[in-house]
Amino acid sequence: MKGLSWWHWAGGFLGAFFIATAAFAGPRIGALLLMVLVLAGQLGMALLLDHFGWAGYRETPISVGKVAGVLLIVAGIWLIRRG
């Protein structure tokens, strides 16, 4: 265990936090909304990772199409919440 780096520990704690949050929020907001919120968060972070070249990713600038795709997901969240 001592040989693990900080990101191993961070990944473990964040994974446990995600599971606890999903277990708490899932029954309250529903499976569909929970999953689409997770997807929106992952896509938003992926957009930033690509744009800034973080974590060793090749830098690719944000484009109108990429932003439109994320905004469509956000619009889907709004539609799900309305329904």
Phi and psi in radians as a Rosetta constraint file:
Dihedral C 1 N 2 CA 2 C 2 CIRCULARHARMONIC -1.210 0.35
Dihedral N 2 CA 2 C 2 N 3 CIRCULARHARMONIC -0.396 0.35
Dihedral C 2 N 3 CA 3 C 3 CIRCULARHARMONIC -1.408 0.35
Dihedral N 3 CA 3 C 3 N 4 CIRCULARHARMONIC -0.078 0.35
Dihedral C 3 N 4 CA 4 C 4 CIRCULARHARMONIC -1.354 0.35
Dihedral N 4 CA 4 C 4 N 5 CIRCULARHARMONIC 2.506 0.35
Dihedral C 4 N 5 CA 5 C 5 CIRCULARHARMONIC -1.526 0.35
Dihedral N 5 CA 5 C 5 N 6 CIRCULARHARMONIC 3.043 0.35
Dihedral C 5 N 6 CA 6 C 6 CIRCULARHARMONIC -1.069 0.35
Dihedral N 6 CA 6 C 6 N 7 CIRCULARHARMONIC -0.599 0.35
Dihedral C 6 N 7 CA 7 C 7 CIRCULARHARMONIC -1.290 0.35
Dihedral N 7 CA 7 C 7 N 8 CIRCULARHARMONIC -0.425 0.35
Dihedral C 7 N 8 CA 8 C 8 CIRCULARHARMONIC -1.112 0.35
Dihedral N 8 CA 8 C 8 N 9 CIRCULARHARMONIC -0.825 0.35
Dihedral C 8 N 9 CA 9 C 9 CIRCULARHARMONIC -1.133 0.35
Dihedral N 9 CA 9 C 9 N 10 CIRCULARHARMONIC -0.755 0.35
Dihedral C 9 N 10 CA 10 C 10 CIRCULARHARMONIC -1.076 0.35
Dihedral N 10 CA 10 C 10 N 11 CIRCULARHARMONIC -0.738 0.35
Dihedral C 10 N 11 CA 11 C 11 CIRCULARHARMONIC -1.097 0.35
Dihedral N 11 CA 11 C 11 N 12 CIRCULARHARMONIC -0.699 0.35
Dihedral C 11 N 12 CA 12 C 12 CIRCULARHARMONIC -1.140 0.35
Dihedral N 12 CA 12 C 12 N 13 CIRCULARHARMONIC -0.805 0.35
Dihedral C 12 N 13 CA 13 C 13 CIRCULARHARMONIC -1.162 0.35
Dihedral N 13 CA 13 C 13 N 14 CIRCULARHARMONIC -0.730 0.35
Dihedral C 13 N 14 CA 14 C 14 CIRCULARHARMONIC -1.163 0.35
Dihedral N 14 CA 14 C 14 N 15 CIRCULARHARMONIC -0.634 0.35
Dihedral C 14 N 15 CA 15 C 15 CIRCULARHARMONIC -1.112 0.35
Dihedral N 15 CA 15 C 15 N 16 CIRCULARHARMONIC -0.762 0.35
Dihedral C 15 N 16 CA 16 C 16 CIRCULARHARMONIC -1.131 0.35
Dihedral N 16 CA 16 C 16 N 17 CIRCULARHARMONIC -0.686 0.35
Dihedral C 16 N 17 CA 17 C 17 CIRCULARHARMONIC -1.096 0.35
Dihedral N 17 CA 17 C 17 N 18 CIRCULARHARMONIC -0.728 0.35
Dihedral C 17 N 18 CA 18 C 18 CIRCULARHARMONIC -1.095 0.35
Dihedral N 18 CA 18 C 18 N 19 CIRCULARHARMONIC -0.796 0.35
Dihedral C 18 N 19 CA 19 C 19 CIRCULARHARMONIC -1.084 0.35
Dihedral N 19 CA 19 C 19 N 20 CIRCULARHARMONIC -0.770 0.35
Dihedral C 19 N 20 CA 20 C 20 CIRCULARHARMONIC -1.113 0.35
Dihedral N 20 CA 20 C 20 N 21 CIRCULARHARMONIC -0.746 0.35
Dihedral C 20 N 21 CA 21 C 21 CIRCULARHARMONIC -1.123 0.35
Dihedral N 21 CA 21 C 21 N 22 CIRCULARHARMONIC -0.773 0.35
Dihedral C 21 N 22 CA 22 C 22 CIRCULARHARMONIC -1.115 0.35
Dihedral N 22 CA 22 C 22 N 23 CIRCULARHARMONIC -0.688 0.35
Dihedral C 22 N 23 CA 23 C 23 CIRCULARHARMONIC -1.166 0.35
Dihedral N 23 CA 23 C 23 N 24 CIRCULARHARMONIC -0.601 0.35
Dihedral C 23 N 24 CA 24 C 24 CIRCULARHARMONIC -1.366 0.35
Dihedral N 24 CA 24 C 24 N 25 CIRCULARHARMONIC -0.831 0.35
Dihedral C 24 N 25 CA 25 C 25 CIRCULARHARMONIC -1.440 0.35
Dihedral N 25 CA 25 C 25 N 26 CIRCULARHARMONIC -0.566 0.35
Dihedral C 25 N 26 CA 26 C 26 CIRCULARHARMONIC -0.900 0.35
Dihedral N 26 CA 26 C 26 N 27 CIRCULARHARMONIC -0.943 0.35
Dihedral C 26 N 27 CA 27 C 27 CIRCULARHARMONIC -1.125 0.35
Dihedral N 27 CA 27 C 27 N 28 CIRCULARHARMONIC -0.420 0.35
Dihedral C 27 N 28 CA 28 C 28 CIRCULARHARMONIC -1.469 0.35
Dihedral N 28 CA 28 C 28 N 29 CIRCULARHARMONIC -0.654 0.35
Dihedral C 28 N 29 CA 29 C 29 CIRCULARHARMONIC -1.861 0.35
Dihedral N 29 CA 29 C 29 N 30 CIRCULARHARMONIC -0.244 0.35
Dihedral C 29 N 30 CA 30 C 30 CIRCULARHARMONIC 1.690 0.35
Dihedral N 30 CA 30 C 30 N 31 CIRCULARHARMONIC 2.690 0.35
Dihedral C 30 N 31 CA 31 C 31 CIRCULARHARMONIC -1.157 0.35
Dihedral N 31 CA 31 C 31 N 32 CIRCULARHARMONIC -0.719 0.35
Dihedral C 31 N 32 CA 32 C 32 CIRCULARHARMONIC -1.101 0.35
Dihedral N 32 CA 32 C 32 N 33 CIRCULARHARMONIC -0.872 0.35
Dihedral C 32 N 33 CA 33 C 33 CIRCULARHARMONIC -1.134 0.35
Dihedral N 33 CA 33 C 33 N 34 CIRCULARHARMONIC -0.710 0.35
Dihedral C 33 N 34 CA 34 C 34 CIRCULARHARMONIC -1.007 0.35
Dihedral N 34 CA 34 C 34 N 35 CIRCULARHARMONIC -0.845 0.35
Dihedral C 34 N 35 CA 35 C 35 CIRCULARHARMONIC -1.200 0.35
Dihedral N 35 CA 35 C 35 N 36 CIRCULARHARMONIC -0.645 0.35
Dihedral C 35 N 36 CA 36 C 36 CIRCULARHARMONIC -1.250 0.35
Dihedral N 36 CA 36 C 36 N 37 CIRCULARHARMONIC -0.550 0.35
Dihedral C 36 N 37 CA 37 C 37 CIRCULARHARMONIC -1.172 0.35
Dihedral N 37 CA 37 C 37 N 38 CIRCULARHARMONIC -0.706 0.35
Dihedral C 37 N 38 CA 38 C 38 CIRCULARHARMONIC -1.084 0.35
Dihedral N 38 CA 38 C 38 N 39 CIRCULARHARMONIC -0.792 0.35
Dihedral C 38 N 39 CA 39 C 39 CIRCULARHARMONIC -1.068 0.35
Dihedral N 39 CA 39 C 39 N 40 CIRCULARHARMONIC -0.781 0.35
Dihedral C 39 N 40 CA 40 C 40 CIRCULARHARMONIC -1.075 0.35
Dihedral N 40 CA 40 C 40 N 41 CIRCULARHARMONIC -0.728 0.35
Dihedral C 40 N 41 CA 41 C 41 CIRCULARHARMONIC -1.112 0.35
Dihedral N 41 CA 41 C 41 N 42 CIRCULARHARMONIC -0.727 0.35
Dihedral C 41 N 42 CA 42 C 42 CIRCULARHARMONIC -1.159 0.35
Dihedral N 42 CA 42 C 42 N 43 CIRCULARHARMONIC -0.721 0.35
Dihedral C 42 N 43 CA 43 C 43 CIRCULARHARMONIC -1.188 0.35
Dihedral N 43 CA 43 C 43 N 44 CIRCULARHARMONIC -0.690 0.35
Dihedral C 43 N 44 CA 44 C 44 CIRCULARHARMONIC -1.088 0.35
Dihedral N 44 CA 44 C 44 N 45 CIRCULARHARMONIC -0.754 0.35
Dihedral C 44 N 45 CA 45 C 45 CIRCULARHARMONIC -1.166 0.35
Dihedral N 45 CA 45 C 45 N 46 CIRCULARHARMONIC -0.685 0.35
Dihedral C 45 N 46 CA 46 C 46 CIRCULARHARMONIC -1.086 0.35
Dihedral N 46 CA 46 C 46 N 47 CIRCULARHARMONIC -0.652 0.35
Dihedral C 46 N 47 CA 47 C 47 CIRCULARHARMONIC -1.067 0.35
Dihedral N 47 CA 47 C 47 N 48 CIRCULARHARMONIC -0.770 0.35
Dihedral C 47 N 48 CA 48 C 48 CIRCULARHARMONIC -1.201 0.35
Dihedral N 48 CA 48 C 48 N 49 CIRCULARHARMONIC -0.720 0.35
Dihedral C 48 N 49 CA 49 C 49 CIRCULARHARMONIC -1.022 0.35
Dihedral N 49 CA 49 C 49 N 50 CIRCULARHARMONIC -0.783 0.35
Dihedral C 49 N 50 CA 50 C 50 CIRCULARHARMONIC -1.182 0.35
Dihedral N 50 CA 50 C 50 N 51 CIRCULARHARMONIC -0.756 0.35
Dihedral C 50 N 51 CA 51 C 51 CIRCULARHARMONIC -1.130 0.35
Dihedral N 51 CA 51 C 51 N 52 CIRCULARHARMONIC -0.796 0.35
Dihedral C 51 N 52 CA 52 C 52 CIRCULARHARMONIC -1.632 0.35
Dihedral N 52 CA 52 C 52 N 53 CIRCULARHARMONIC -0.142 0.35
Dihedral C 52 N 53 CA 53 C 53 CIRCULARHARMONIC 1.243 0.35
Dihedral N 53 CA 53 C 53 N 54 CIRCULARHARMONIC 0.474 0.35
Dihedral C 53 N 54 CA 54 C 54 CIRCULARHARMONIC -1.221 0.35
Dihedral N 54 CA 54 C 54 N 55 CIRCULARHARMONIC 2.718 0.35
Dihedral C 54 N 55 CA 55 C 55 CIRCULARHARMONIC 1.027 0.35
Dihedral N 55 CA 55 C 55 N 56 CIRCULARHARMONIC 0.486 0.35
Dihedral C 55 N 56 CA 56 C 56 CIRCULARHARMONIC 1.473 0.35
Dihedral N 56 CA 56 C 56 N 57 CIRCULARHARMONIC 0.092 0.35
Dihedral C 56 N 57 CA 57 C 57 CIRCULARHARMONIC -1.330 0.35
Dihedral N 57 CA 57 C 57 N 58 CIRCULARHARMONIC 2.620 0.35
Dihedral C 57 N 58 CA 58 C 58 CIRCULARHARMONIC -1.218 0.35
Dihedral N 58 CA 58 C 58 N 59 CIRCULARHARMONIC 2.360 0.35
Dihedral C 58 N 59 CA 59 C 59 CIRCULARHARMONIC -1.218 0.35
Dihedral N 59 CA 59 C 59 N 60 CIRCULARHARMONIC 2.145 0.35
Dihedral C 59 N 60 CA 60 C 60 CIRCULARHARMONIC -2.316 0.35
Dihedral N 60 CA 60 C 60 N 61 CIRCULARHARMONIC 2.157 0.35
Dihedral C 60 N 61 CA 61 C 61 CIRCULARHARMONIC -1.138 0.35
Dihedral N 61 CA 61 C 61 N 62 CIRCULARHARMONIC 2.677 0.35
Dihedral C 61 N 62 CA 62 C 62 CIRCULARHARMONIC -1.200 0.35
Dihedral N 62 CA 62 C 62 N 63 CIRCULARHARMONIC 2.340 0.35
Dihedral C 62 N 63 CA 63 C 63 CIRCULARHARMONIC -2.053 0.35
Dihedral N 63 CA 63 C 63 N 64 CIRCULARHARMONIC 2.930 0.35
Dihedral C 63 N 64 CA 64 C 64 CIRCULARHARMONIC -1.068 0.35
Dihedral N 64 CA 64 C 64 N 65 CIRCULARHARMONIC -0.716 0.35
Dihedral C 64 N 65 CA 65 C 65 CIRCULARHARMONIC -1.093 0.35
Dihedral N 65 CA 65 C 65 N 66 CIRCULARHARMONIC -0.705 0.35
Dihedral C 65 N 66 CA 66 C 66 CIRCULARHARMONIC -1.160 0.35
Dihedral N 66 CA 66 C 66 N 67 CIRCULARHARMONIC -0.772 0.35
Dihedral C 66 N 67 CA 67 C 67 CIRCULARHARMONIC -1.132 0.35
Dihedral N 67 CA 67 C 67 N 68 CIRCULARHARMONIC -0.703 0.35
Dihedral C 67 N 68 CA 68 C 68 CIRCULARHARMONIC -1.071 0.35
Dihedral N 68 CA 68 C 68 N 69 CIRCULARHARMONIC -0.684 0.35
Dihedral C 68 N 69 CA 69 C 69 CIRCULARHARMONIC -1.086 0.35
Dihedral N 69 CA 69 C 69 N 70 CIRCULARHARMONIC -0.775 0.35
Dihedral C 69 N 70 CA 70 C 70 CIRCULARHARMONIC -1.168 0.35
Dihedral N 70 CA 70 C 70 N 71 CIRCULARHARMONIC -0.692 0.35
Dihedral C 70 N 71 CA 71 C 71 CIRCULARHARMONIC -1.129 0.35
Dihedral N 71 CA 71 C 71 N 72 CIRCULARHARMONIC -0.578 0.35
Dihedral C 71 N 72 CA 72 C 72 CIRCULARHARMONIC -1.145 0.35
Dihedral N 72 CA 72 C 72 N 73 CIRCULARHARMONIC -0.649 0.35
Dihedral C 72 N 73 CA 73 C 73 CIRCULARHARMONIC -1.122 0.35
Dihedral N 73 CA 73 C 73 N 74 CIRCULARHARMONIC -0.746 0.35
Dihedral C 73 N 74 CA 74 C 74 CIRCULARHARMONIC -1.111 0.35
Dihedral N 74 CA 74 C 74 N 75 CIRCULARHARMONIC -0.687 0.35
Dihedral C 74 N 75 CA 75 C 75 CIRCULARHARMONIC -1.093 0.35
Dihedral N 75 CA 75 C 75 N 76 CIRCULARHARMONIC -0.633 0.35
Dihedral C 75 N 76 CA 76 C 76 CIRCULARHARMONIC -1.112 0.35
Dihedral N 76 CA 76 C 76 N 77 CIRCULARHARMONIC -0.677 0.35
Dihedral C 76 N 77 CA 77 C 77 CIRCULARHARMONIC -1.064 0.35
Dihedral N 77 CA 77 C 77 N 78 CIRCULARHARMONIC -0.784 0.35
Dihedral C 77 N 78 CA 78 C 78 CIRCULARHARMONIC -1.053 0.35
Dihedral N 78 CA 78 C 78 N 79 CIRCULARHARMONIC -0.766 0.35
Dihedral C 78 N 79 CA 79 C 79 CIRCULARHARMONIC -1.124 0.35
Dihedral N 79 CA 79 C 79 N 80 CIRCULARHARMONIC -0.688 0.35
Dihedral C 79 N 80 CA 80 C 80 CIRCULARHARMONIC -1.147 0.35
Dihedral N 80 CA 80 C 80 N 81 CIRCULARHARMONIC -0.747 0.35
Dihedral C 80 N 81 CA 81 C 81 CIRCULARHARMONIC -1.131 0.35
Dihedral N 81 CA 81 C 81 N 82 CIRCULARHARMONIC -0.562 0.35
Dihedral C 81 N 82 CA 82 C 82 CIRCULARHARMONIC -1.230 0.35
Dihedral N 82 CA 82 C 82 N 83 CIRCULARHARMONIC -0.642 0.35
